[in-house]
């Protein structure tokens, strides 16, 4: 069975291809269009159809549109209730629902040859749940917790997969929504709604949750699998901040308070779900599942033994979830998630041709991993472009900016390179075999940067650039069997420095999507103070750019 999954309604339009139960390709439209989150400067911007991502997925799989057995769309407009019935104000809802209803014809136009009758709607939260529960390494047997801003009429699903079949145990009716609550806080704090929520999580570590008692009265579990988020007066907690204003203690305290109450509700929901299922395995999806601080508390403080989070937990992941759900319904055996490197890649010959076309001076070291380790050991900043691009918001060793973790100033350097706030942390990549020596509390292995870990006291001063203000780090453990090039680079770096860690952040600048193509990499390298671009086996060195033709 050949199934194409599509997400194209709220944000992060994306496409995914599943063939015979196996995930073949997945990508966000932003990596092609270069519009972050698929947004344009108009109110209905996020309704962008992932035409480029879908066409690439099919091309990568060698499948024509008329050869598809099904196309899924991760929203079911027949389940919609008017916003006023849900206690929401959404002036564009009627237009949005009409857009969703017309998805089959839109897709048939975008993918000539596609039979619109093959398009099937998958409920939004079911697609989220399937993206985790069917992809996780648990053989289709696990509890599933989905939390985001909103779906058709809900904001949360709690369920259980048994042999790949989902049983929904609870759905939280809107307007109560942890995702919308966090979005409200994000906007009040001067960040971009439905985009910058991770900034609130980072800022929370600088504050104290002094508004927690107030928020607990309004935001709490109900004991039956649901929760309430009612009537927060944000102005009473902190003055609204504009994007141009500096942040202060009152903003950090508000962020800390919101983060704390969301963590408490998530713990309560997870504990209720365990009592219903007694499964040792929990999967998480939905935008709220990108909150790695909360994920760690769920892992550390609930009875679940194993917690697996979908790396593309936000709406992008519903393209994959919808396709997996349909594949399971059609009788396919679903293969577990193969890794987040599901996007585009270029051959060595194609990369060399692109370098020559751009007239960039380059060399081909005997071992690019060793050359990068040497540059990092000498305190250079490296743009790392290797293999297939990542699906989801985390740079996992394919489109990354790398630096030495032992220089405290490198956190500020990387944030300056990206043009982003200095309270933002960067993430350590660490050899999986060494991770438990340096990091604790969160799960190990942790290959997708979706949990935070406490840094061992003996390592705090050795890797200061990798340590957040609360002495935690969001790690990526690197297994040589799945990431041999990154592992070799880390081994070569440790041989030079004694440190089995390199700090990593996504290869992009603020407000731009993650680099995806060689051209994107050249533009990013040319506009930032990066010392070396490692693109495939080739190295472009900043000191060589003086020889560029004018």
VOGU-3710 file (C-alpha; in Angstrom, 3 decimals, decimal comma):
1> xxxxxxxxxx> 0,000/0,000/0,000  1,259/3,457/-0,948  -0,178/6,195/1,234  0,579/9,908/1,212  -0,179/11,876/4,374  -0,969/15,598/4,275  -1,179/18,254/6,998  -2,452/21,612/5,771  -4,752/23,524/8,078  -3,436/25,290/11,186
11> xxxxxxxxxx> 0,344/25,498/10,784  3,433/23,528/9,764  2,081/22,110/6,491  3,821/18,853/5,689  3,704/15,625/3,741  4,761/12,058/4,488  4,931/8,872/2,435  4,285/5,423/3,899  4,824/2,366/1,693  3,884/-1,127/2,896
21> xxxxxxxxxx> 3,720/0,161/6,477  7,195/1,690/6,325  7,933/5,413/6,604  9,809/6,369/3,447  9,873/10,168/3,516  8,516/13,131/5,450  9,126/16,860/5,175  7,682/20,222/6,137  6,717/22,615/3,359  8,769/25,373/4,998
31> xxxxxxxxxx> 12,005/23,610/4,014  11,048/24,133/0,356  9,085/27,405/0,457  11,410/29,024/3,041  8,337/30,370/4,907  8,734/29,349/8,549  5,795/27,274/9,803  4,221/27,762/6,372  3,057/31,236/7,333  2,476/34,214/5,086
41> xxxxxxxxxx> 1,653/37,773/6,247  -2,102/37,221/5,935  -4,587/35,844/8,503  -5,190/32,559/6,693  -1,481/32,081/6,016  -1,162/28,663/7,586  -3,554/27,025/5,146  -0,713/26,492/2,728  -0,963/23,219/0,847  2,353/21,319/1,044
51> xxxxxxxxxx> 2,615/20,987/-2,728  6,408/20,989/-2,855  6,839/18,610/0,089  4,234/16,207/-1,305  5,767/16,229/-4,776  9,203/15,564/-3,303  7,947/12,683/-1,134  6,406/11,018/-4,180  9,499/11,617/-6,290  11,720/10,200/-3,566
61> xxxxxxxxxx> 9,543/7,110/-3,364  9,370/6,735/-7,129  5,559/6,898/-7,028  3,228/8,801/-9,344  0,062/10,385/-7,888  -2,150/7,944/-9,766  -0,293/5,047/-8,132  -1,292/6,047/-4,617  -3,733/3,810/-2,778  -4,827/6,557/-0,388
71> xxxxxxxxxx> -4,135/10,130/0,646  -4,898/11,218/4,199  -5,725/14,702/5,426  -5,203/15,162/9,159  -8,386/17,069/9,934  -11,985/15,951/9,558  -14,300/18,898/8,802  -17,382/16,744/9,437  -16,470/16,701/13,143  -16,281/20,467/13,405
81> xxxxxxxxxx> -18,447/22,508/15,758  -18,823/26,278/15,300  -16,285/28,232/17,386  -19,063/29,972/19,308  -20,316/26,548/20,471  -16,783/25,848/21,685  -16,330/29,149/23,486  -13,751/30,376/20,978  -13,527/33,453/18,780  -12,291/32,587/15,293
91> xxxxxxxxxx> -13,448/34,910/12,490  -11,784/32,711/9,874  -13,249/29,383/10,989  -15,914/29,126/8,266  -13,306/29,801/5,607  -10,932/27,296/7,235  -13,579/24,582/7,288  -14,461/25,232/3,666  -10,781/24,956/2,788  -10,602/21,592/4,554
101> xxxxxxxxxx> -13,737/20,305/2,820  -12,245/21,208/-0,537  -8,929/19,483/0,229  -9,566/16,553/-2,151  -9,980/18,831/-5,160  -7,068/21,056/-4,104  -4,823/18,016/-3,786  -5,939/16,631/-7,147  -4,985/19,963/-8,724  -1,611/20,057/-6,969
111> xxxxxxxxxx> -0,815/16,419/-7,801  -2,046/15,812/-11,359  -3,323/12,299/-11,788  -4,509/11,899/-8,214  -8,048/10,603/-7,867  -9,751/12,904/-5,309  -11,895/9,966/-4,192  -8,762/8,475/-2,629  -8,502/11,331/-0,119  -9,745/10,398/3,331
121> xxxxxxxxxx> -10,061/12,611/6,404  -8,401/11,460/9,637  -9,420/13,231/12,877  -6,669/15,591/13,947  -5,906/14,070/17,338  -6,172/10,531/16,007  -3,463/11,464/13,490  -1,346/12,896/16,317  -1,839/9,743/18,392  -0,984/7,447/15,468
131> xxxxxxxxxx> 2,171/9,425/14,703  3,464/8,355/18,105  1,628/5,178/19,077  2,163/3,402/15,753  5,679/4,748/15,160  7,071/4,063/18,636  9,209/0,947/19,223  6,475/-0,736/21,268  4,870/-2,939/18,621  1,629/-0,970/18,625
141> xxxxxxxxxx> 1,006/-1,541/22,345  1,164/1,597/24,460  -0,746/4,396/26,112  -1,022/7,614/24,093  -1,362/11,180/25,299  -1,999/13,977/22,798  -2,133/17,656/23,761  -2,071/20,680/21,485  -3,950/23,902/20,813  -7,007/22,543/19,082
151> xxxxxxxxxx> -8,354/19,978/16,675  -11,874/19,774/15,300  -13,506/20,299/18,696  -10,994/18,973/21,216  -7,549/19,847/22,544  -6,513/16,543/24,094  -6,820/12,820/23,545  -5,948/10,083/26,010  -5,991/6,559/24,663  -4,439/3,152/24,368
161> xxxxxxxxxx> -3,100/1,216/21,408  -3,570/-2,550/21,507  -1,968/-4,353/18,591  -2,075/-1,111/16,659  -5,762/-0,343/17,288  -6,506/2,898/19,122  -9,096/3,069/21,866  -9,896/6,631/22,903  -10,396/6,887/26,662  -10,927/10,628/27,003
171> xxxxxxxxxx> -11,094/13,722/24,790  -11,005/17,210/26,265  -13,632/19,524/24,769  -12,609/23,036/23,802  -12,254/25,820/24,888  -10,140/24,161/27,577  -6,698/23,763/26,046  -3,177/23,625/27,448  -1,826/24,479/24,007  -3,967/27,607/23,689
181> xxxxxxxxxx> -3,090/28,576/27,270  0,611/28,391/26,427  -0,001/30,288/23,184  -1,759/33,055/25,145  1,227/33,297/27,490  3,611/33,325/24,535  1,790/36,231/22,927  1,492/38,164/26,215  5,249/37,798/26,705  5,945/39,417/23,339
191> xxxxxxxxxx> 6,772/36,322/21,325  5,141/34,974/18,188  2,031/32,948/18,932  1,934/29,356/17,707  5,624/29,603/16,884  7,768/30,772/19,817  6,383/28,684/22,677  9,819/27,109/23,187  11,108/30,566/24,121  8,678/30,660/27,040
201> xxxxxxxxxx> 9,986/27,285/28,211  13,576/28,582/28,082  12,696/31,869/29,797  10,904/29,986/32,598  14,232/28,771/33,961  15,170/32,377/34,771  12,074/33,049/36,876  10,176/31,916/39,943  6,636/30,476/39,725  5,202/33,082/42,057
211> xxxxxxxxxx> 1,813/33,075/40,301  1,376/29,327/40,590  -1,272/29,428/43,320  -3,398/31,795/41,261  -3,038/29,694/38,114  -3,852/26,472/39,975  -7,318/27,842/40,702  -7,978/28,221/36,982  -5,831/25,509/35,384  -6,134/22,034/36,875
221> xxxxxxxxxx> -7,078/18,428/36,220  -10,640/17,308/36,861  -9,852/13,769/37,955  -11,708/12,075/35,091  -8,982/12,341/32,445  -9,678/15,977/31,615  -8,697/19,451/32,772  -9,824/23,056/32,912  -8,129/26,230/31,667  -10,462/29,053/32,584
231> xxxxxxxxxx> -10,242/32,823/32,495  -6,593/33,746/33,166  -6,180/37,503/33,593  -2,712/37,875/32,077  -2,518/41,625/32,676  -2,751/41,017/36,423  0,356/38,826/36,288  2,699/40,898/34,132  2,506/43,857/31,803  2,191/42,750/28,198
241> xxxxxxxxxx> 5,558/42,902/26,474  6,143/43,901/22,869  8,696/42,085/20,759  10,971/45,134/20,850  10,960/45,444/24,654  13,570/43,808/26,897  12,326/41,044/29,137  12,533/41,381/32,900  11,928/39,459/36,106  8,137/39,819/35,873
251> xxxxxxxxxx> 8,188/38,161/32,431  10,440/35,348/33,597  8,209/34,786/36,624  5,119/34,582/34,437  6,851/32,097/32,139  7,928/30,033/35,155  4,397/30,045/36,571  2,756/28,951/33,317  5,379/26,276/32,777  4,880/24,954/36,302
261> xxxxxxxxxx> 1,094/24,714/36,107  1,252/23,021/32,700  3,717/20,481/34,100  1,373/19,749/37,014  -1,601/19,196/34,726  0,419/16,947/32,428  1,552/14,843/35,375  -2,045/14,490/36,522  -3,216/13,451/33,055  -0,400/10,932/32,668
271> xxxxxxxxxx> -1,083/9,412/36,081  -4,795/9,070/35,259  -3,935/7,411/31,959  -1,627/4,940/33,664  -4,391/3,949/36,074  -6,663/3,242/33,100  -4,138/1,263/31,047  -1,349/-0,006/33,332  0,788/-0,020/30,222  4,524/0,370/30,852
281> xxxxxxxxxx> 4,775/2,365/27,622  3,617/5,934/27,043  3,768/7,853/23,770  3,331/11,619/23,497  2,372/13,820/20,558  0,861/17,230/19,856  2,640/20,545/20,138  2,658/20,398/23,943  4,787/17,235/23,677  7,665/19,416/22,447
291> xxxxxxxxxx> 7,909/20,749/26,003  10,971/18,722/26,952  10,975/19,919/30,585  7,480/18,537/31,105  8,389/15,343/29,245  11,183/14,678/31,704  8,891/15,089/34,676  6,449/12,610/33,105  9,301/10,140/32,632  10,763/10,652/36,103
301> xxxxxxxxxx> 7,611/11,030/38,223  4,923/8,776/36,758  4,709/4,963/36,790  5,406/4,657/33,055  8,656/2,784/32,414  9,181/3,953/28,839  8,214/7,333/27,374  8,572/7,935/23,635  7,871/11,310/22,049  7,231/11,799/18,337
311> xxxxxxxxxx> 10,196/13,924/17,081  7,806/15,896/14,838  5,278/16,149/17,652  3,637/19,322/16,348  1,160/19,488/13,501  3,791/18,492/10,939  3,758/15,020/12,470  0,060/14,547/11,725  0,917/14,020/8,050  2,852/10,936/9,084
321> xxxxxxxxxx> 0,271/9,917/11,679  -2,587/10,085/9,205  -0,704/7,911/6,726  0,248/5,370/9,399  -3,333/5,262/10,690  -4,682/4,551/7,199  -2,007/1,925/6,579  -2,951/0,114/9,777  -6,640/0,291/8,863  -5,823/-1,247/5,485
331> xxxxxxxxxx> -4,133/-4,206/7,148  -0,484/-3,210/6,896  2,057/-4,153/9,549  3,548/-0,852/10,715  7,306/-0,537/11,024  8,611/1,566/13,893  10,035/5,030/13,308  13,263/4,743/11,288  14,767/7,986/12,582  14,106/11,677/12,039
341> xxxxxxxxxx> 16,323/11,945/8,940  13,445/11,618/6,492  13,987/14,653/4,262  16,071/15,586/1,253  19,683/14,635/0,608  22,250/15,233/-2,118  24,971/12,955/-3,483  28,636/13,908/-3,224  28,658/14,629/-6,949  25,633/16,921/-6,634
351> xxxxxxxxxx> 27,204/18,761/-3,713  30,465/19,249/-5,587  28,575/20,563/-8,608  26,660/23,006/-6,391  29,920/24,254/-4,819  31,501/24,790/-8,217  28,411/26,543/-9,531  28,497/28,888/-6,534  32,229/29,466/-7,164  33,019/28,629/-3,549
361> xxxxxxxxxx> 36,582/27,560/-2,735  36,534/24,154/-1,067  38,678/21,185/-0,284  37,988/17,517/0,387  39,692/16,414/3,622  40,678/12,793/4,035  38,011/12,578/6,773  35,442/15,355/7,160  34,593/14,209/10,686  38,204/14,579/11,785
371> xxxxxxxxxx> 38,552/17,942/10,034  35,456/19,240/11,838  36,689/17,901/15,178  39,947/19,781/14,666  38,129/23,008/13,812  35,909/22,664/16,875  38,857/21,878/19,124  40,430/25,117/17,881  37,218/26,929/18,915  35,787/27,381/15,455
381> xxxxxxxxxx> 32,078/27,357/14,701  31,016/24,758/12,145  27,967/24,563/9,900  27,283/20,849/9,500  25,266/19,703/6,452  25,172/15,918/6,160  22,777/13,304/4,794  19,010/13,612/4,837  17,441/16,610/6,567  15,479/16,172/9,775
391> xxxxxxxxxx> 11,692/15,949/10,038  10,559/18,111/12,935  11,972/21,139/14,735  15,184/19,645/16,172  18,585/19,648/14,465  19,860/16,137/15,070  23,231/16,056/13,356  22,152/16,646/9,770  21,559/20,419/9,598  23,416/21,776/12,640
401> xxxxxxxxxx> 25,629/24,553/13,956  28,361/23,111/16,188  30,795/24,565/18,715  33,137/23,675/21,594  31,193/23,074/24,849  34,099/23,932/27,125  34,127/27,631/26,247  31,356/29,363/28,181  31,307/32,240/25,688  30,277/29,885/22,895
411> xxxxxxxxxx> 26,654/29,935/24,006  26,592/33,679/23,391  28,547/33,232/20,146  26,048/30,748/18,742  23,076/32,874/19,764  24,739/35,861/18,095  25,335/33,843/14,918  21,639/32,975/14,826  20,483/36,448/15,908  18,368/35,122/18,745
421> xxxxxxxxxx> 17,763/35,832/22,450  20,631/35,169/24,834  18,440/33,312/27,331  18,063/30,495/24,804  20,129/27,352/25,504  21,872/25,149/22,972  21,971/21,368/23,125  24,824/18,928/23,735  25,409/15,985/21,437  27,026/13,182/23,414
431> xxxxxxxxxx> 28,141/9,685/22,602  25,451/7,288/23,779  28,048/5,178/25,569  29,098/8,180/27,656  25,732/9,849/28,261  24,970/8,276/31,643  28,326/9,472/32,972  27,451/13,106/32,285  23,654/13,296/32,459  20,872/11,929/34,678
441> xxxxxxxxxx> 17,126/12,089/35,452  15,938/12,019/31,830  15,836/8,825/29,746  18,997/7,490/28,154  19,282/6,920/25,251  17,650/10,183/24,185  18,266/10,507/20,445  15,745/13,251/19,594  16,389/16,107/22,087  12,936/15,795/23,627
451> xxxxxxxxxx> 13,883/15,566/27,308  16,079/17,588/29,635  18,720/15,969/31,795  20,518/17,081/34,921  24,217/17,683/34,338  26,539/15,789/36,668  28,242/18,205/39,108  31,697/17,075/38,001  30,900/18,137/34,419  29,273/21,527/35,024
461> xxxxxxxxxx> 32,552/23,421/34,735  33,881/21,237/31,930  31,024/21,848/29,465  29,612/25,240/30,570  28,267/26,206/27,136  26,038/23,123/27,170  24,478/23,883/30,572  21,284/25,899/30,934  20,840/28,322/33,836  19,017/25,600/35,838
471> xxxxxxxxxx> 21,959/23,177/35,385  20,113/21,012/32,876  20,772/20,170/29,253  18,554/18,932/26,419  20,780/16,185/25,125  21,012/14,171/21,951  22,615/10,814/22,590  24,456/9,612/19,495  24,609/5,925/18,621  27,355/4,962/16,131
481> xxxxxxxxxx> 25,047/2,352/14,569  22,529/5,003/13,468  24,714/8,131/13,223  28,214/6,854/12,363  29,564/10,146/10,979  28,422/12,235/13,949  29,740/9,591/16,346  33,125/9,607/14,629  33,275/13,393/14,846  32,510/13,215/18,583
491> xxxxxxxxxx> 35,177/10,544/19,099  37,746/12,636/17,233  36,771/15,707/19,253  37,117/13,805/22,541  40,520/12,523/21,479  41,639/16,134/21,067  39,900/17,720/24,070  38,894/14,998/26,526  35,233/16,037/26,100  32,716/13,586/24,590
501> xxxxxxxxxx> 30,295/16,448/23,902  29,792/19,056/21,185  27,133/21,771/21,426  24,562/21,857/18,661  21,803/24,146/17,476  19,805/24,206/14,271  21,445/25,475/11,097  19,428/28,634/10,480  19,117/32,214/11,607  16,269/33,692/13,630
511> xxxxxxxxxx> 12,932/33,664/11,832  14,159/31,436/9,021  13,397/27,741/8,514  16,165/25,260/9,105  18,609/24,982/6,211  17,574/22,191/3,859  19,319/22,514/0,474  22,930/23,295/-0,502  21,811/26,760/-1,634  20,279/27,364/1,800
521> xxxxxxxxxx> 23,562/26,277/3,374  25,610/28,621/1,194  23,332/31,561/2,008  23,493/30,861/5,745  27,268/30,377/5,703  27,796/33,506/3,645  25,719/35,689/5,954  26,997/34,505/9,346  30,391/34,387/11,100  30,782/30,615/10,759
531> xxxxxxxxxx> 34,338/29,337/10,356  33,751/26,155/8,395  30,949/24,663/6,328  31,129/20,869/6,319  28,864/19,879/3,431  29,063/16,202/2,650  32,759/15,283/2,394  33,714/18,863/1,465  34,954/21,758/3,598  34,459/25,458/2,856
541> xxxxxxxxxx> 36,670/27,538/5,126  36,004/31,141/6,086  39,670/32,032/5,668  39,500/30,919/2,013  36,681/33,243/1,045  39,112/36,059/0,295  39,917/34,301/-2,968  36,314/34,513/-4,165  35,863/36,402/-7,445  34,235/39,824/-7,118
//
